[in-house]
């Protein structure tokens, strides 16, 4: 359908979208009232992209099943209004019809917009567009007190607007978000630049973040992969409307393997914009290899609809529930393995320091790199208090997702604890979607923004119906 046709449908679609949204809110509030007053409030979700174990909840959860739709898109203002539990897969499917996309599209299809804002998301536009919460214009939040309030950057609830990112549902759950969109072209032209030295990679990455170009060619997307200390790549993307052949990594070919080459000249590739946005989802970056899905003999028979992160996550959940991996290790006389599934940020000038330490001490590869810089670079200090990245400073997200052998007699989480110490030493931060081992005082110093979190809890979760952040992120309640 043409954009003109889509625009003609906009008023009716908007009215219908808000009617569906309001019905979902009514269902949500009814489920809130049904939860016993002495029970913690949780979501009743069937899927998740979190890797934190938590205690089983016996009370009914919040019914968010009516909050999964794109409410409205305004192609002229380049904005979208979206229910909080809408997945990026569904959101992007709508916005691409207008030639638009969210400013940051996290890598996995079933990440929800509300989840990316309250839990922090990132992707290859983050070096120029920051993090997902920075493109939010307003947000409706169901607070722990059972009220739905609208938070904006300069309104009555501006404190919640600023404190919501990295609160992980401990100050409330988003029901609606209004976000900015940006124009995108139909294709992405890629260059894979090989490095033999991590220091050279760090320097070039910093230069590209600053210049937004490489060898005279614009860079719209930037991330990277480290295989070993002497084999790493930056992946540079440029939007284009030039027609031509494109690659397909949803079948037998595997995207991260396509980066590798021996030449010092860039390796070029092309993808449709949709395939680029979801290039990591088919194989959950590289984690599908744990299930044999990258073995050509198995991959050929693996149903394509199950080559996606949400299905692999279900397999991981089964392993966590029944300890399948540990039982297999025990049969071979090996101790259980420690899960090391983390994303951390360090200042860009400390990237090589962290990588050299990690490759020496933590036997996991490959490693994902994603540069970021706060878009809200307004010189006001720390605009997002619960995850205080410095305006005007460049960082690199380092992602690693696997398991390592444990040492009998050592404290639980030895590798993860070592990572936490190293990240703090390098003036970095760690995301809270997975296992954490900080003590309460250190955690408060890192994630509570001074007295900000306590003030927000007092105002928006006065009866502690929602778990506090330390209980949720570290104690796994």
Secondary structure by P-SEA (a helix, b strand, c coil): ccaaaaaaaaaaaaaaaaaaaaaaaaaaaaaaaaccccbbbbbbccccccccccccccccccccccccccccccccccbbbbcccccaaaaaaaaaaaccccccccccccccaaaaaacccccccccccccccccccbbbbbccccbbbbbcccccaaaaaaaccccccccccccbbbbbbbbbccbbbbbbbbbccaaaaaaaaaaaaaccccccccccccccccccccbbbbbbbbbbccbbbbbbccccccccccccccccccccccccaaaaaacccccccccccccccccaaaaaacccccccaaaaaaaaaaaaacaaaaaaaaaacccbbbbbcccccccccaaaaaaaaaaaccccccbbbbbbccccccccccccccccccccbbbbbbbbbbbbbbbcccccaaaaaaaaaaaaaacccccccccccccaaaaaacccccaaaaaaaaccccccccccccccccccc
